[in-house]
Amino acid sequence: MYDFLLTVHVLAAILWVGGGVTLHILMRRALSLTDPRAKHESVRDLEWVGQRFYPAFSLFLIIAGILLVTRDEGGFEFSDTFIQLGLAGWVISFLIGIGFYEREGKRRSALVEAEGPESPSVAASIQRTAMVNSFELLILVLVVIDMTTKPGWP
């Protein structure tokens, strides 16, 4: 069971973080577009992917991770520094996902409806989303480093 849970945990991390890197690269490419309508549509497509796949990846990851600790086959404890840091990173990313991306996407859609995709407010929303995404991706990369180096663990 340990090997199965570890496999699920690692695969979910690969899909979540690797997919996040891919979305980030595509976001940066969208930012370079000169046509505001094309830029908005590209970001909307990226949000569509993010909303449908990343919540599931993050839930598979956290469930498998918790089960790895509670089954006590790997010698891990919730008090281990690397697990606490990993959980903190997961919580930050999860809160950004539910607290920022969805709200900002709805706000941007309303702006597009009211002012059109050429609006400076729409461009500012896209820039804000890219900035938050950069921060979130940094957190996820730091969590991967944390989980592979396991600071404070024997």
Buried (B, 14 or more C-beta within 10 A) or exposed (E): EEEEBBEBBBBBBEBBBEBBEEBBEBBEEBBEBEEBEEBBBBBBEBBEEBEEBBBEBBEBBBBBBBBBBEEEBEEBEEEBEBBBBBBEBBEBBBEBBEEBBEEBBEBBBEBBEEEEBEBEBBBEBBEBBBEBBEEBBEBBBEBBEBBEEBEEEE
